[in-house]
Amino acid sequence: MTDHADAIAGANACLDAFMAAFNARDLPAWEATFNFPSVRLASGTLAIIEPGYHKPEMFEQGVLSDWHHSAWERREVIHAGPDKVHFDTRFTRYRADRSVIGGFDSIYVVTLENGHWGVKARSSYAP
């Protein structure tokens, strides 16, 4: 996959920014890491995500109410082309005291659209 090293670097930078913005609870910065529409398949639900889908209260209720931050545990390239990279990932959610809420395997598809690398699709076992 060395022939797509630039694509892999761009997609990895997108995932770095995705996690940093999510951990900062910075929704505008987080949305900037997507290519819309974006798809999320988790908890038996398929969500089509458009700008404005995520709301600040998502961090105060439900599965994120005890959440403080997340971290990538694994990000391995499955396939890569000049404008799309598939990743096999695992991320862990943590509480403020650094205790683990859970670790979740997932697949992320990051695409290059109009010169912008963004998350186009993700499927995880996270709630």
Helices and strands as residue ranges (DSSP letters): G 2-4, H 5-23, H 27-31, E 34-42, E 45-49, G 56-59, G 62-64, E 69-80, E 84-94, E 100-113, E 116-124
